[in-house]
Amino acid sequence: MTNRIRIKLGSIEFEVEGDKDLIQNERQQFLNFLPQAPAYVSHEEQKKIIDVTSETLGSSESLTIIENEKYESTANFFNKKSFNKDVELVMGTAYFIDIIEGNGPFTIKDIENKLAEARYPKPSNISRDISKNIKKGYIDEHTEKRDGLKTFRVLSEGKKWCESYIPSESTLKTRKQTTSKKNSRNSSKTKSTKKISKPNLLTNLNFRPNGKLSLKDLVKNYNIKADMERVLFIAYYLENELGIEEITIDHLYTGFKELETKIPTALTQVIRHTQNRKGWIEINDNIINVSIHGENYIKFDAEKK
């Protein structure tokens, strides 16, 4: 269960959604602001505000308040939030299980079951999305295991992110299109053969960011002999150093340019082989992500100089 409170006073409106403690804190801050409000509104509204602040600020008689909104179901929560990316959907599901239902700590299996319950398509790599949210400080691995599986808890920053998440119009449109594509893909028994488009150079992509490891510094520590390895290392760098969640062939092509190495004539085929033969990356709707197998290869198996 989550709560929502809305306070409207003339042109001044305050709304917050979250647990009881968060709402109490934010509501008090808003009420503390009211004595200064006349400086920001029209003359007609000033007396109304002054009258309210002269009374007990905790009173809600002159305010419009909506409280204790319940999400009817997991699907209702997802539909209201309209998370756009898989990493957001996984974070939202974790929040629903841990904070709204109070059923934490949770496992990856719990997330899969909750998505199935809401009839939402399962992200291609929930484990990777959990790892990304851990890096953001939204989720933390819990000390105990359940049925041999790792368990996790939502941290305060993850809670704040979920409760303040508001989808934009473009996000709503994108999620609708993405969900439609995923449903179509999941209902098909044949593997998608959609071709990756021809690459373009991304001139604004910086592989030498200040204060971070450069792409060249990463690869110089390894004996990289094949193009499939270069695809993996470039994708890994994009995800883990630059924080890019939706990698395309353009990013990889630009990475090859940065490394000043010969670009494969059939780059799209090399990318496919990196997925199908090595299992180092995953491709969904032309979006490329490093798989757990790919991460493990770099961390434990890649030949170092």
N, C-alpha and C positions, 0 to 999 in steps of 0.2 A: 504493500500500500504506500502511495505517496500523497502528499498534501500540496495544495496550492492556495495561495491567498492573493487576492487582488484588491487594492485600495485605489479608488478613483475619487478625485476631488477637483472638479472643474477640468482644467487642461492638464493637471498633474495626475499621473497614474503610476502606480507601483504594483508590480506583480512578481512573485517568486514561487518556485516549485521545489519541493524537497522534503526532507524529514522535519520533524517538529522543532528540533533545536535550531536548524538552519533558518526556518521560517521565523522563529521567535527573534533570532539575532538580527536578521535583515529587516523585519518589521519595526523593531525598536530603532534601528538606524534611520529608517524612513521617518518615523514619528519625531525623532530628534531633529530632523532636517526641517520639519514643518514651520517652525518659527522664522526661518530664513526665506521661506517660500514666497512671501509677497513680493520680494524683489524680482521674481522671475515670471510673474503672471500679470494679467491685466488688472486694471483698477477695480473692475466689477467683481473679480474673484477674491480680492485681497481681504475684504471684511469676513467672508465665509471662512477663510483659512484662519484668520485671527480669532474668530469665534471658537473654532475647533481647538486651537492650541491653548486657548484660555481655560478650556475644560480639562478633564483628565485625559491625557493623551492615550491612555490604554483603552478608552471607550470606543466602541465601534458604531455608535448610534448614528453619526453623521457620515459614515463611510460605507462604501459598497464593498462587501467582503465575500469571497468565495473560498471555502475551506474544505479540507478532507476529500479531495477528488480521488476516486479510486480508479485504477485501470481495471477494466472488466476482465481482461485476459492478457496473455503474453502478446498475442497478435494485435490487440488494441494498443498496447504500449509501443510496439514496433511501428504500427501505422501512424501513431501520433508523432513519434520521433523521426521516422523516415530517415534512418541512417543510410548514408550514401555508399560507404566503402565497407568491405568485409571486416577490416580491422575495427571499424566503428560498430558494426553489427555485433561482433564478438564482445566488444566492451559493453555495449548496451545489454546484451544477454547476461553477462556476468553481473552487471549492476542489478538487473531484475531479480536474478537468483539470490544474490548476496544481500542486497539492501532492501528491495521491495518485499520479497518473500521471506527474507531472513533465514535462508537455507544454506548459508556459507559455513565452512569453506566448500568450494565447488571444484569439480573436475572437468576435464575437456568433454568427457562423456555426458556430464550434466548439461553442458552447453549444446551438444548435439541433440539431446533429448528435448530440450526446451525449444530449439528451433524447429524440430519435427512436430512438436505439439502445436506450434503456431503455423505449421505448414509453410515455413520459410525455407528457401534453398540453403543447403549447408555450404558455407565457405569452403574453398578448395583446400585450405591449410589452416585449421583452427590453431594448431600448435604454434605456427609462425605468427599468427595474429596475436596470440597471448604474449609471445616473446616481445612483439613490438609494443604492446601496452605496458609490459614490464619496464621496457627501456624508457617509456614516457613517464614512468612513475605512477601509473594508474592502477596497476595490479602488482601483487607480490606473491611469491610462492610461499605456501604455508608449510609449517614444519611436519605436519602429519600426512600420512598417505591413507587413501581409502581404496580397498580392493586392489591394492598394488599400484594405484594411480596417484600421480602428483595432485595435490590440492592447492587452491589459490584463494586469495581474499582481495576484495576491492579496497584500495587505499583512499584516503580522504581526497586526494587530487582527482582520482578517477570518479569519485562520487560527485565532486563539484562539476567535473566536465560533463557527466551525463545529465545532471540536473539543470545545467545552463545551456545544453545543446538545443539549438533552434535551427531547423533545416531552412535553407534558402529556397526560393522558387526553382532555381536551376538544380538544386540538390533533389527536390521532389521529382522533377522531371527525369533526372538521371537515374534515380533509384527505380522508378517505374520501368524505364527502358531496360536497366540492368536485370531486374527481377524477371521481366518478360523473357529476356535472352536466356537466363539461367534455367528458368522453368522449361523452356523449349529444349535446352541442351540436356537437362536431366531426364526429360521424358523420351528422349531419343536413345535407342540402343546402339547406334553407330557413333563412333568417335568423330568429333568435328574436324573437318579438313579445311577450315577457313584459312586462307593464305595470309601470311604476314605481309603488310604493304611494303613497298620499296622505301629505303631509308632516306632521311634528310639530315643534314648537319644542324645540330642545335648550337647556335653560336653563343647563346647566353648561358650555356652549361659550364660551370666552373669546376674543373677537376683539381684545382690547387687552392682550396679555400683557406683563408687565414685561420690559424690556430687548429687546423685539422690535418690529418694525414692526407697526402696527395695520392692520386691513383698510381703514379709512377713509383712513389715510395713504397706503396703496398706490394706491387708486383716485383720489385727489384729484389725482394727477399726470397723469391721462389724461382725454381727452374721450370718455367712454363714452356712447354714444347708444342702444344697443339692449340688450334683455334678454339676448340670447345672449352679448354681450360681458360682461355682469355675471355670468352663469353661469360663464364662463371665468375671470374674475378672482377670483371667490370660490373656485372649485375650485383655482386656482393658489396662492392664499394658503393654503388649508387644507393643501395638499401641501408647499409650500416653506417656509412660516413656522411652521406648527403641527405639521408632520410627520405629518399624518393620512394613512394609506395607503388606507383604505377609506372613501371619501366616499359619502354617500347623499343622497337628496333632502332629508332632514331637515337636513343640514349646509348645503345650498344655500339652503333656505327660511329657516333661521336667519340666514344671511349677508345675504339680502335685508332681513330685519328690522333687522339691524345697520346697514345702509346707509340705513335710513329712506327707502326708495324704494318705489314702488308694486309690489306683488307681482303678477306675471302671473296672470290668472285660470286659464289653462291652463299652469301651471308645468311639468308633466310633458311637455307638447308642446314647450315652449320648450327643455327639456333635450334632447329627442330631435332637434330641429332643430339644436341646437348640435353634436350628433354627426354627423347625417346630411348636413346642408347645409354646415356649416363644417369639420367634421373636427377640431374643437378639443379634443374630449373623446372618451373611449371608455367604453362601458358594458357590463359583463359581470356577469350575475346581480345587477343593481341596484347594483353597485359602480361608481362614477364615478372616472375618472382623467384627468388632462390628457394629451393626446397630444403627440408631438414637434411637430406642426404648431401646436398651441395654445401651446406654450412659445415657439416661434419667433415667433408672432404678437405675443405680449406683449413679447418682447425686441427685435424689429426692426420690426414693422409697425403696432402700435397707435399711434393718434394721441395725442401728448403735448400738454399745455397749454403 
